Amino acid sequence: MAEIKYLEGMYQDSFFPTFLVDKLKQYMFDTVQFLEQGNHDTEAIQAKFDEMTLAINALQDEFYENESELETGARDSIAETIIPILAHYKIDTDIEELLREREW
């Protein structure tokens, strides 16, 4: 499995509660495990990223409840995690398309 540094920016910023960043990391880790299985069909990959993104969207209220939110810093940190994943697994799909379900 690729050595991935998950959400470094969010972990380094106290604005983001660690327990919520851990949840985000788990959703991303689950996606990486899916990719590790060799499921590189474009539709399957998109479906998995949609699932991950919808799960992240669902965390927004928890972020608000903890005086935080999925804002620019979070978006950047998520992208900085996903871009190396795409490169490692040789996925040639635009990140905006992969995260098309995002509400953040």
Secondary structure, 3 states (H helix, E strand, C coil): CCCCCCCHHHHHCCCCCHHHHHHHHHHHHHHHHHHHCCCCCHHHHHHHHHHHHHHHHCCHHHHHHCCCCCCHHHHHHHHHHHHHHHHHCCCCCCHHHHCCCCCC
